[in-house]
Amino acid sequence: MHAVASFFSGIGGLDLGLELAGFDVRFQCEAKPFCRELLRQHWPGIPLDEDIRTLDDTKIPEADVWAAGFPCQDLSLARMGPRSGLRGVQSGLFHDFMRLVGARTPRAIILENVHGLLSSHGGRDFTVVLQALDELGYGVAWRVLNSKDFGIPQQRRRVYIVAMHRDPRGPGEVLFEPQCGGWNSSKGRPDGEEPTSLFQKILGDPSKGPLVKSIAHCIYAESARHTGTDWSRNYVWYPDGRVRRFTANEVERVQGFPADWTLPANRSMADSERIDSLRYHAVGNSVSPPVAEWVGRRLIAVLERQDRELLEKSVAAFDSRFGRSTPVAA
Ligand SMILES: C[S@@+](CC[C@H](N)C(=O)[O-])C[C@H]1O[C@@H](n2cnc3c(N)ncnc32)[C@H](O)[C@@H]1O
């Protein structure tokens, strides 16, 4: 089984998707205590570090794939004013990640970020990312994927970068295959399964309400106390004129997580508003698991193709040296 080490793990959206694709999650690293509590809940016993800046590379267990959705605050187009990009304190943590990559050279890397990464500082930040990977010998491909094309009722465009060590062909094979569904695809998941829309199920009869857009606007990291305009513009309308924002449970489902994924097992009622804020925020920062699952399945296929080719090469080298080898009878 292929193993994955996850960095900037958040609530484990990438991790969950990769696990569903067939990866074994071996390591996680996350700064926020609330997120770490949830990671421990879902992946008990996995080594969990809390700060990538001080992380010693020898503490990371062997894993052929490293996955990282590094912080995007300094790159996001949702942010007002100038974007400090990869020089920003948060997004600059990318360089800490690359320090570890340089020390351990994992076989493949998956990076996820806001699509603002492609344009911040006129594209110079993205060049830094590509150069850093190239200098360490990685072939790279990237693609903007939208969660709505993966059975999730949400517009969420994110750039996925796949890098494979000494393989210029593999990353493109992972990300580009005409299986992703059309831009306006309503079919949903590229694997042919029916989309699982919480609201489409609940809203069987629109005349009775409540009403909600079938595809939500992008879910941003926000708090439960939000009283002004909802950044994400996601509302539920009732026939009697009431309007409300999505609940924390709803944003979690609209991101493609299983129900209650972000509900801590140990909580008190008195804590509920604080926990709701933490949930809204963490879900807004997370990766939609079904998108990660799609990338993960395709990556496994390419890793297996590489393994086969390596085996064929070794057999051919053996044959040319010692004569034709015969398969061992079962
Ligand atoms: C964009 S989110 C990643 C979300 C994650 N991919 C998911 O699906 O939930 C970035 C995460 O990096 C974490 N982070 C920030 N500084 C960090 C540090 N120094 N070490 C480890 N994690 C850090 C943040 O707390 C945040 O959860």
The ligand as an SDF file (V2000), in Angstrom:
LIG
                    3D

 27 29  0  0  0  0  0  0  0  0999 V2000
   -5.0100   25.8010    3.9380 C   0  0  0  0  0  0  0  0  0  0  0  0
   -5.0050   25.0090    5.4680 S   0  0  0  0  0  0  0  0  0  0  0  0
   -4.8310   23.3220    4.9890 C   0  0  0  0  0  0  0  0  0  0  0  0
   -6.0860   22.5690    5.1470 C   0  0  0  0  0  0  0  0  0  0  0  0
   -6.0120   21.0740    4.8920 C   0  0  0  0  0  0  0  0  0  0  0  0
   -5.4260   20.7570    3.6260 N   0  0  0  0  0  0  0  0  0  0  0  0
   -7.3900   20.4780    5.0240 C   0  0  0  0  0  0  0  0  0  0  0  0
   -7.8980   19.8410    4.0990 O   0  0  0  0  0  0  0  0  0  0  0  0
   -8.0150   20.6590    6.0620 O   0  0  0  0  0  0  0  0  0  0  0  0
   -3.4020   25.3630    6.0810 C   0  0  0  0  0  0  0  0  0  0  0  0
   -3.1360   24.8010    7.4720 C   0  0  0  0  0  0  0  0  0  0  0  0
   -1.7730   25.0590    7.8150 O   0  0  0  0  0  0  0  0  0  0  0  0
   -1.7390   25.1740    9.2250 C   0  0  0  0  0  0  0  0  0  0  0  0
   -0.4750   25.8160    9.6580 N   0  0  0  0  0  0  0  0  0  0  0  0
   -0.1780   27.1350    9.7300 C   0  0  0  0  0  0  0  0  0  0  0  0
    1.0680   27.3260   10.2160 N   0  0  0  0  0  0  0  0  0  0  0  0
    1.5760   26.0810   10.4370 C   0  0  0  0  0  0  0  0  0  0  0  0
    2.8300   25.6140   10.9510 C   0  0  0  0  0  0  0  0  0  0  0  0
    3.7940   26.4740   11.3100 N   0  0  0  0  0  0  0  0  0  0  0  0
    3.0270   24.2910   11.0690 N   0  0  0  0  0  0  0  0  0  0  0  0
    2.0370   23.4040   10.7100 C   0  0  0  0  0  0  0  0  0  0  0  0
    0.8260   23.7910   10.2240 N   0  0  0  0  0  0  0  0  0  0  0  0
    0.5950   25.1130   10.0870 C   0  0  0  0  0  0  0  0  0  0  0  0
   -2.9650   26.0240    9.5320 C   0  0  0  0  0  0  0  0  0  0  0  0
   -3.3330   25.9080   10.8860 O   0  0  0  0  0  0  0  0  0  0  0  0
   -3.9830   25.4390    8.5480 C   0  0  0  0  0  0  0  0  0  0  0  0
   -4.7750   24.4760    9.1610 O   0  0  0  0  0  0  0  0  0  0  0  0
  1  2  1  0
  2  3  1  0
  2 10  1  0
  3  4  1  0
  4  5  1  0
  5  6  1  0
  5  7  1  0
  7  8  2  0
  7  9  1  0
 10 11  1  0
 11 12  1  0
 11 26  1  0
 12 13  1  0
 13 14  1  0
 13 24  1  0
 14 15  1  0
 14 23  1  0
 15 16  2  0
 16 17  1  0
 17 18  1  0
 17 23  2  0
 18 19  1  0
 18 20  2  0
 20 21  1  0
 21 22  2  0
 22 23  1  0
 24 25  1  0
 24 26  1  0
 26 27  1  0
M  CHG  2   2   1   9  -1
M  END
$$$$
